[in-house]
Amino acid sequence: MKTIISASRRTDIPAFYLNWFKDAIRAGFVEVANPLYPKQIRTIDLSPQSVGWIVFWSRNYAHFLKAPAFFSEYQLFFHFTILPQSKLEKAAIPLKSALGQIERLSALYGPERIIWRYDPLVFWKEAGAVKTNYDQEQFAYLCSAMAANGVRRCYTSFAFPYRKFTRRFKSAFPKDQLIQPESALQKQIIEEMLALASRYKISLYSCSNDRLLQIPGIQKGHCIDSTLLQRLEPGIKISQAKAPTRSDCGCSKSIDIGNYIKQPCPFGCIYCYANPTINKL
C-alpha cells in the first residue's frame, strides 16, 4: 500500500517552495510538524517505492514546468486555482499565463489529472453595494479554455466566514462588510455556473459545501480522490479510507506536507484558511 502526498493545503509549494520539496525528495524524506502541536514531528518517506501519488495544489506551475522530469518516478495530480483577480489577493499570475500552464500540464500528464478550482466564491458589501469575485463572463471564458484543453472538472464553493477570515477582511477593508449570500442567491449562481459548464461538458463539484448538493447537477467534490487515482493507475495500490479535513470534506487519506508558519504563501489570499501569517507578508 503506497501513500498519497498532498503538496499542499498548507502553502503553495509548486509556486514558492518547490526547491525545498525537491531537496526533500533527494534526501528521501521530509519532516512534517503537526499544525496544532508543532513539537509533534513525523518523518515521511518520500521514496518512489513508498509514494503512490503526489497531489499538487497551486495558483502557479511556472517553476514546476521548467523541469517536470524531476518527478518522473512519481504519479502526479494537479489542483489549479484560477479565479478572477480581485482585491482579496495580494498577487496573482496573468490569466493568459495560467491558461498556458494548463495547456502544458494537460499535454504532459493528461487532462484527467487536472482539477480546475474556481474556489472560493466570496461576497462583501462595499459602499452599500454587493461585490463578489464571481464573474459570469470570465467563468464562461474559462470553461471554454478548459474544455479546449480537455479539462472536465471544476471545483467550487462559497467561502465560509470563519473567524480568521473575518478578522483579516475587517483589518484589510475596515469600510467593507464580509457577507455570506442567502441560499436563493447561492442557488442562482450555482445554476448559472452549471448551465455554463455543461455547455462545455464540464462537471461542477462542490468542495466542502454539501448544502449545494441539493441543486440538481452539482456533484460532491473529493480533492484527494483515491477512487479516481486508483482508476487512473490500477497497478498502484493506495488506501481507500476517507479522511476529511473539515466539515463536508470528502477527501481520502493522504499526508499533507509543508508548514503554515515557516512557509507562508506570498499570494496573500485573505480568504485562505491555510495562511495564519497573511497580514505579515
TORRO-996980 format. One line per field, with one value per residue (C-alpha): chain; x, y, z. Coordinates in Angstrom, 2 decimals, always signed. Layout:
! TORRO-996980
ch (A ...)
px (X ...)
py (Y ...)
pz (Z ...)
! end
This chain:
! TORRO-996980
ch (A A A A A A A A A A A A A A A A A A A A A A A A A A A A A A A A A A A A A A A A A A A A A A A A A A A A A A A A A A A A A A A A A A A A A A A A A A A A A A A A A A A A A A A A A A A A A A A A A A A A A A A A A A A A A A A A A A A A A A A A A A A A A A A A A A A A A A A A A A A A A A A A A A A A A A A A A A A A A A A A A A A A A A A A A A A A A A A A A A A A A A A A A A A A A A A A A A A A A A A A A A A A A A A A A A A A A A A A A A A A A A A A A A A A A A A A A A A A A A A A A A A A A A A A A A A A A A A A A A A A A A A A A A A A A A A A A A A A A A A A A)
px (+0.00 +1.52 +0.89 -0.57 +1.43 -0.59 +1.67 +0.00 -3.04 -0.71 +1.10 +1.73 +4.66 +4.81 +4.87 +7.21 +8.75 +9.44 +13.21 +12.61 +10.42 +13.00 +15.68 +13.41 +12.88 +16.63 +17.07 +14.32 +12.21 +10.52 +9.74 +6.19 +5.05 +1.54 -0.12 -1.79 +1.15 +4.33 +6.62 +4.99 +7.03 +6.60 +9.25 +7.62 +9.27 +9.31 +10.93 +9.14 +8.82 +6.63 +4.77 +1.97 +0.89 +1.85 -1.18 -0.12 -2.14 -1.16 -2.03 +1.19 +3.02 +5.65 +8.50 +7.34 +7.09 +10.73 +11.82 +8.87 +11.14 +12.42 +9.18 +9.25 +9.34 +6.05 +2.42 +1.21 -2.17 -2.82 -5.22 -5.01 -6.81 -7.83 -10.16 -10.81 -8.27 -9.76 -8.62 -8.87 -5.43 -2.14 -0.89 -1.97 -0.48 -1.95 -4.85 -3.01 -0.07 -2.34 -4.08 -0.73 +0.28 -2.99 -2.20 +1.28 +0.13 -2.62 -0.18 +2.37 +0.10 -3.37 -6.38 -7.87 -5.12 -6.13 -8.83 -9.64 -10.54 -12.84 -12.88 -13.86 -16.62 -16.58 -19.17 -18.91 -20.59 -18.58 -20.12 -23.50 -23.19 -22.74 -19.43 -18.06 -15.08 -17.50 -17.55 -20.06 -18.40 -14.95 -16.25 -17.75 -14.44 -12.51 -14.91 -14.24 -10.46 -10.55 -12.68 -10.22 -7.54 -9.73 -10.13 -13.59 -13.69 -14.34 -14.44 -16.16 -17.57 -18.86 -16.34 -17.31 -16.73 -14.67 -13.05 -9.60 -11.07 -13.49 -10.72 -8.36 -11.05 -12.04 -8.41 -7.72 -11.01 -12.45 -15.13 -16.43 -18.54 -17.96 -21.26 -22.49 -25.04 -28.51 -29.47 -31.54 -28.56 -26.23 -28.68 -28.99 -25.23 -24.60 -27.37 -25.84 -22.41 -23.87 -25.51 -22.28 -20.11 -22.45 -22.28 -18.62 -19.18 -17.51 -18.76 -19.19 -18.24 -18.94 -15.94 -16.92 -20.31 -22.72 -25.78 -25.09 -25.68 -29.41 -29.02 -29.51 -26.35 -23.71 -21.55 -19.67 -16.00 -13.20 -10.00 -7.89 -9.88 -8.42 -11.11 -10.15 -6.42 -6.85 -8.78 -6.05 -3.31 -4.82 -1.39 -0.65 -2.45 -3.45 -5.71 -9.42 -10.07 -11.83 -10.02 -11.97 -10.02 -13.07 -16.86 -18.36 -14.89 -14.85 -11.10 -9.32 -6.36 -3.20 -0.18 -0.11 +3.36 +4.58 +4.30 +1.71 +4.10 +7.58 +6.37 +3.85 +2.27 +3.07 -0.11 -1.72 -5.29 -7.35 -9.86 -7.19 -7.55 -4.03 -2.16 -2.32 +0.52 -1.16 -1.09 +2.67 +3.58)
py (+0.00 +3.31 +6.77 +9.89 +13.06 +16.28 +19.20 +21.11 +22.55 +24.41 +26.61 +26.90 +24.52 +24.47 +28.28 +29.14 +26.10 +23.64 +23.70 +22.78 +19.88 +18.71 +18.74 +16.63 +14.14 +13.93 +13.25 +10.63 +12.02 +15.11 +16.09 +17.29 +19.07 +18.72 +22.14 +22.09 +20.58 +21.78 +19.68 +16.53 +15.79 +12.90 +11.71 +10.89 +8.55 +10.24 +7.44 +6.29 +2.88 +4.37 +7.19 +6.28 +9.78 +13.40 +15.69 +19.28 +22.42 +25.75 +29.03 +28.98 +25.98 +28.00 +26.82 +23.20 +23.32 +24.37 +20.83 +18.43 +15.44 +15.68 +13.98 +11.28 +8.47 +9.61 +9.70 +13.31 +15.01 +18.76 +21.20 +24.53 +27.54 +30.09 +32.84 +36.40 +38.79 +40.87 +42.87 +39.66 +38.54 +40.37 +38.87 +36.57 +35.50 +36.81 +34.75 +34.13 +32.63 +30.39 +29.04 +28.45 +26.33 +24.40 +23.63 +22.32 +20.28 +18.72 +17.84 +16.36 +14.42 +14.29 +16.49 +13.78 +14.55 +18.20 +19.80 +23.43 +25.22 +28.23 +28.44 +30.02 +32.44 +35.47 +38.19 +41.51 +44.91 +47.89 +51.37 +49.69 +47.61 +43.83 +42.80 +39.36 +37.65 +35.61 +36.84 +35.22 +36.33 +35.25 +31.94 +31.20 +32.09 +29.85 +26.98 +27.35 +27.40 +24.37 +22.40 +23.21 +21.50 +18.56 +19.57 +18.47 +19.01 +22.32 +22.57 +25.47 +26.57 +29.59 +30.89 +30.32 +33.44 +31.66 +33.79 +34.30 +35.18 +37.69 +39.25 +39.55 +41.03 +43.62 +44.58 +44.94 +46.61 +48.32 +50.12 +46.94 +44.12 +40.44 +38.67 +35.19 +35.21 +33.94 +30.46 +31.81 +33.75 +30.79 +28.60 +31.17 +31.42 +27.67 +27.03 +29.69 +28.09 +24.65 +25.88 +27.48 +24.49 +21.94 +23.89 +22.84 +19.35 +20.34 +18.82 +21.13 +19.84 +21.26 +21.38 +21.08 +22.72 +19.78 +22.04 +22.76 +19.10 +19.83 +21.61 +19.07 +18.60 +19.53 +16.69 +16.16 +17.01 +14.73 +16.76 +13.76 +11.12 +7.64 +6.08 +8.32 +7.82 +4.06 +4.15 +6.22 +3.83 +0.45 -1.05 +1.33 +0.30 +3.18 +3.47 +3.87 +5.24 +8.56 +11.25 +14.53 +17.63 +19.76 +19.69 +18.20 +17.30 +14.16 +13.57 +10.24 +9.52 +11.44 +13.04 +16.82 +18.33 +21.91 +24.35 +27.08 +29.32 +28.64 +28.63 +31.47 +31.92 +35.27 +35.16 +36.62 +35.48 +36.93 +34.05 +31.32 +29.26 +27.91 +31.13 +32.46 +34.94 +36.59 +40.13 +39.94 +39.17)
pz (+0.00 -1.09 +0.33 -1.25 -0.63 -0.64 -1.59 -0.14 +1.56 +3.93 +1.41 -2.33 -2.74 -6.58 -6.77 -3.87 -2.20 -4.99 -4.44 -0.79 -1.89 -4.43 -1.74 +0.48 -2.36 -2.92 +0.80 +0.63 +3.44 +4.84 +8.42 +8.98 +12.12 +13.50 +12.89 +16.32 +18.21 +16.43 +18.62 +17.25 +14.12 +11.71 +9.29 +5.96 +3.46 +0.03 -1.94 -5.13 -3.50 -0.75 -2.53 -4.91 -5.87 -5.34 -5.44 -6.08 -5.24 -6.75 -8.46 -10.50 -12.01 -13.91 -11.68 -11.84 -15.64 -16.00 -15.09 -14.82 -15.49 -11.93 -10.80 -13.48 -10.89 -9.34 -10.39 -10.32 -9.96 -10.11 -8.48 -10.29 -8.79 -11.42 -10.19 -11.35 -9.86 -7.03 -4.04 -1.99 -3.21 -2.93 -6.18 -8.98 -12.28 -15.56 -16.90 -20.17 -18.27 -16.19 -19.27 -20.94 -17.95 -18.15 -21.79 -20.91 -17.91 -19.99 -22.76 -20.33 -17.97 -19.50 -18.63 -16.43 -13.90 -13.55 -11.42 -12.10 -8.86 -9.23 -5.49 -3.14 -4.11 -1.79 -1.28 +0.53 +0.77 -0.45 -0.14 +0.25 -2.93 -3.02 -4.60 -5.46 -7.05 -9.17 -12.76 -15.09 -18.31 -17.22 -15.88 -19.30 -20.96 -18.59 -19.22 -22.93 -22.36 -20.04 -22.48 -25.27 -23.18 -22.18 -18.51 -17.40 -13.62 -11.90 -8.08 -6.37 -3.01 -1.15 +1.35 +4.97 +7.14 +9.77 +12.47 +10.93 +7.55 +9.08 +11.14 +8.17 +5.96 +8.55 +9.07 +5.35 +4.41 +7.51 +5.49 +3.86 +5.28 +4.57 +3.89 +3.10 +0.26 +1.01 -0.15 -3.03 -4.43 -3.98 -5.87 -8.64 -9.09 -8.99 -11.51 -13.73 -13.40 -14.09 -17.29 -18.50 -17.53 -19.12 -22.37 -22.48 -20.97 -17.71 -14.45 -11.46 -8.00 -4.56 -2.22 +1.46 +0.76 +0.94 +1.04 -2.63 -3.44 -3.25 -6.57 -9.39 -11.39 -8.85 -7.54 -4.29 -4.59 -3.38 -3.69 -2.71 -4.53 -4.04 -6.24 -9.15 -8.59 -8.41 -11.68 -13.34 -12.20 -11.22 -10.56 -7.69 -4.51 -2.23 +0.77 +0.08 +3.56 +3.91 +5.90 +5.86 +6.85 +7.72 +7.67 +4.48 +3.15 +1.01 +0.83 +1.04 +3.28 +2.41 +4.07 +3.86 +3.89 +4.19 +7.09 +7.69 +9.63 +8.22 +4.61 +4.31 +0.90 -0.76 -2.84 +0.28 -0.32 +2.52 +2.41 +2.69 +5.87 +5.33 +5.99 +9.56 +8.95 +6.00 +7.40 +7.97 +4.37)
! end
